[in-house]
């Protein structure tokens, strides 16, 4: 009896993990962090901590819904790539029908939460980001142009704006600087991965930049975008959105980013591309934490 219970628990735990994988929960957690920072930098609105927390939860649910749709649409591609061939929809452990139903449940609940605890503008902007990633990027751009991640990266850069708008109920210039940071960060972040997994994209016939223009050209673009990212990251300080703590953190984090990109281009070693990819995740996370700390804890 005890053995059967343990088997059932393991089976349930494994299935829950599969659905979390469908949601790309690690990516969603990073996006949620940038949305929290957008909330924190917005003018005080008097909203309760519960309302703010539920808003982030709603944004995360819609981001998760988009991720599930991405799994469904890309299942044929995922089967051909070593990085993605174990994804639940690609392996058939979760059917397209179940995945789509799960995605729609996340979408409806997330949208309703945003309407109830944030505002209609936040809800519709988040829906716009979902459509941009799940359909425009995944269905169209990813399969047709090597600039897919540059154009499609706009949808993934939206969470800081969403967090800000959830507090103010209106669009303004300041949060767009946060969007620009994520937008400039996305190409060098993803192209570093694409360099490491070039053969995967060739096998799947996806026109990622290393496939269409070669690895050396992609390395050059990674370096140039890392410099652009460094410049963009100064803007919050220049307009008074942040102070010296953020400026110092930004300088250190981006200097390391540029140095690693320079190494990738001019002093390449094995696994440098994937190491840069992993560093870029920590860089963005620490950068946004520095923005938050600079305003609220110093």
C-alpha positions in Angstrom: 0.0 0.0 0.0 2.8 2.4 1.0 4.6 1.5 -2.2 1.6 2.3 -4.3 1.1 5.7 -2.5 4.8 6.5 -3.2 4.4 5.6 -6.9 1.3 7.8 -7.1 3.1 10.7 -5.4 6.0 10.4 -7.8 3.7 10.2 -10.8 1.8 13.3 -9.7 5.0 15.2 -8.9 6.5 14.3 -12.4 3.3 15.4 -14.1 3.3 18.7 -12.2 6.9 19.2 -13.2 6.0 18.6 -16.8 3.4 21.3 -16.7 5.9 23.7 -15.1 8.3 23.0 -17.9 5.5 23.8 -20.3 5.2 27.2 -18.6 9.0 27.9 -19.0 8.8 28.8 -15.3 12.4 29.9 -15.0 12.0 32.4 -17.8 8.7 33.5 -16.4 10.3 34.1 -13.0 12.8 36.4 -14.5 10.1 38.3 -16.4 8.1 38.6 -13.2 11.1 40.1 -11.5 11.4 42.8 -14.1 7.6 43.5 -13.7 8.1 43.8 -9.9 10.8 46.4 -10.5 8.5 48.2 -12.9 6.0 48.4 -10.1 8.6 49.5 -7.6 9.9 52.4 -9.7 6.4 53.7 -10.6 4.9 56.6 -8.6 3.3 55.5 -5.4 -0.4 54.7 -6.0 -1.5 53.4 -2.6 -2.3 49.9 -3.9 -2.0 47.2 -1.3 0.8 44.6 -1.3 -1.9 41.9 -2.0 -3.1 43.8 -5.2 0.5 44.2 -6.3 1.4 40.5 -5.7 -1.8 39.3 -7.5 -0.9 41.6 -10.4 2.5 40.0 -10.8 0.8 36.6 -10.6 -1.6 37.6 -13.4 1.3 38.7 -15.6 3.1 35.5 -14.9 0.1 33.4 -15.8 -0.3 35.1 -19.1 3.4 34.8 -19.8 3.1 31.1 -18.9 0.1 30.8 -21.3 2.3 32.2 -24.1 5.1 29.7 -23.3 2.7 26.8 -23.5 1.4 27.9 -26.9 5.1 28.2 -27.9 5.6 24.5 -27.0 2.6 23.5 -29.0 3.5 25.5 -32.1 7.2 24.5 -32.0 6.7 20.8 -31.1 7.8 19.8 -34.6 10.9 21.9 -34.3 11.6 20.8 -30.7 11.8 17.2 -31.8 14.8 17.9 -34.0 16.8 19.9 -31.4 18.9 18.4 -28.7 18.1 21.3 -26.3 14.3 20.8 -26.7 13.7 17.2 -27.7 12.6 16.2 -24.1 9.9 18.9 -23.8 6.6 17.4 -22.8 4.6 18.2 -26.0 7.6 17.2 -28.2 7.8 13.8 -26.5 4.0 13.3 -26.4 3.8 13.0 -22.6 1.3 15.9 -22.8 -1.0 16.1 -25.8 -1.5 19.2 -27.9 -5.2 19.2 -26.7 -4.3 19.1 -23.0 -1.5 21.7 -23.5 -3.9 24.1 -25.3 -6.6 23.7 -22.7 -4.0 24.4 -20.0 -2.8 27.5 -21.9 -6.4 28.8 -22.2 -7.1 28.3 -18.5 -3.9 30.2 -17.6 -4.9 32.9 -20.1 -8.4 33.4 -18.7 -7.4 33.3 -15.1 -4.5 35.7 -15.6 -6.5 38.1 -17.7 -9.3 38.2 -15.1 -6.8 38.7 -12.3 -5.3 41.7 -14.1 -8.7 43.2 -14.8 -9.8 42.8 -11.1 -6.6 43.7 -9.3 -4.8 46.0 -11.7 -6.6 47.7 -14.6 -7.9 47.1 -18.1 -4.8 48.7 -19.7 -2.4 46.3 -18.0 -4.6 43.4 -19.0 -4.7 44.3 -22.7 -1.0 45.2 -22.8 -0.2 41.8 -21.3 -2.4 40.2 -23.9 -0.7 42.1 -26.6 2.7 40.8 -25.3 1.2 37.2 -25.3 0.1 37.5 -29.0 3.5 39.0 -29.9 5.5 36.1 -28.5 3.2 33.2 -29.0 2.0 34.0 -32.5 3.9 36.8 -34.2 7.4 35.6 -33.1 6.8 31.9 -32.9 4.6 31.4 -35.9 6.0 34.0 -38.3 9.3 35.6 -37.4 11.1 32.6 -36.0 10.7 30.7 -39.2 11.3 33.5 -41.7 14.0 36.0 -40.7 17.4 35.9 -38.8 16.3 39.1 -37.1 13.5 37.1 -35.4 14.8 37.6 -31.9 15.4 41.3 -32.4 11.9 42.0 -33.6 10.2 39.4 -31.5 12.2 40.4 -28.4 9.9 43.4 -28.0 7.1 41.2 -26.6 9.5 39.7 -24.0 10.7 43.2 -23.0 7.2 44.3 -21.9 7.0 43.2 -18.2 8.6 46.3 -16.7 6.1 48.5 -18.5 3.3 46.2 -17.4 4.4 46.5 -13.8 4.5 50.3 -14.1 1.1 50.6 -15.8 -0.5 48.3 -13.2 0.4 51.0 -10.6 -0.4 54.1 -12.6 -3.1 53.0 -15.1 -1.4 55.1 -17.8 1.5 55.0 -20.2 4.5 57.2 -19.6 8.0 57.6 -20.9 10.0 56.3 -17.9 9.1 52.6 -18.1 10.0 52.5 -21.8 13.6 52.9 -20.7 13.2 49.6 -18.7 11.7 48.0 -21.8 14.7 49.3 -23.9 17.1 47.6 -21.4 15.4 44.2 -21.9 15.0 44.8 -25.6 18.7 45.5 -26.0 19.7 42.6 -23.8 17.7 39.9 -25.6 19.7 39.6 -28.9 23.2 39.1 -27.3 21.6 36.8 -24.7 19.9 34.6 -27.3 22.5 34.8 -30.0 25.1 33.4 -27.5 22.9 30.4 -27.1 22.3 30.1 -30.8 26.1 30.1 -31.4 26.4 27.1 -29.0 23.4 25.3 -30.6 24.0 26.2 -34.2 23.7 22.6 -35.4 20.4 22.2 -33.7 19.0 25.2 -35.6 20.4 23.9 -38.8 18.8 20.6 -38.3 15.4 22.3 -37.5 15.9 24.7 -40.5 15.4 27.7 -38.3 17.1 30.8 -39.8 18.9 31.9 -36.6 21.7 34.4 -37.2 24.6 31.9 -36.8 22.9 29.7 -39.5 22.2 32.4 -42.0 25.2 34.7 -41.5 27.8 32.5 -39.8 29.2 32.3 -36.3 31.8 35.1 -36.7 29.3 37.6 -37.8 27.0 36.6 -34.9 29.9 37.1 -32.5 30.4 40.6 -33.8 26.7 41.3 -33.4 26.8 40.0 -29.8 29.7 42.3 -29.0 28.0 45.3 -30.6 24.7 44.7 -28.9 26.5 44.3 -25.5 28.0 47.8 -26.0 24.6 49.1 -27.0 23.1 47.5 -23.8 25.8 49.2 -21.7 24.8 52.6 -23.2 21.0 52.0 -22.8 21.5 51.0 -19.1 22.9 54.4 -18.3 19.6 56.1 -19.3 17.7 55.5 -16.0 20.5 57.2 -14.1 20.6 60.1 -16.6 16.9 60.9 -16.2 17.0 60.6 -12.4 15.1 57.3 -12.2 18.0 55.7 -10.3 21.0 56.7 -8.4 24.7 55.9 -7.8 24.1 52.3 -6.5 22.4 51.3 -9.8 25.0 53.2 -11.9 27.9 51.3 -10.2 26.1 48.0 -10.5 25.3 48.7 -14.1 28.9 49.6 -14.9 30.3 46.5 -13.3 27.7 44.0 -14.7 27.9 45.5 -18.2 31.6 45.7 -18.2 31.8 42.0 -17.5 29.2 41.4 -20.3 31.2 43.4 -22.8 34.5 41.7 -21.8 32.9 38.2 -22.1 31.5 39.2 -25.6 35.0 40.5 -26.6 36.5 37.2 -25.5 33.9 35.3 -27.5 34.9 37.3 -30.6 38.6 37.7 -30.3 39.8 35.0 -27.8 37.4 32.2 -28.3 37.6 29.1 -26.1 35.4 26.1 -25.7 31.9 26.7 -24.1 32.4 30.5 -24.0 29.1 31.1 -25.8 27.0 29.1 -23.4 28.9 30.7 -20.5 28.0 34.1 -21.8 24.4 33.0 -22.2 24.3 31.8 -18.6 26.0 35.0 -17.4 23.5 37.2 -19.3 20.6 35.7 -17.2 22.4 36.6 -14.0 23.3 40.0 -15.4 19.7 41.0 -16.1 18.5 39.7 -12.8 21.1 41.5 -10.8 20.7 44.7 -12.9 17.0 44.9 -12.1 17.5 44.0 -8.4 20.0 46.9 -8.3 17.3 49.2 -9.8 14.9 48.2 -7.0 17.5 48.4 -4.2 18.7 51.8 -5.4 15.2 53.2 -4.9 13.8 51.4 -1.9 16.7 50.1 0.3 19.3 52.8 0.2 
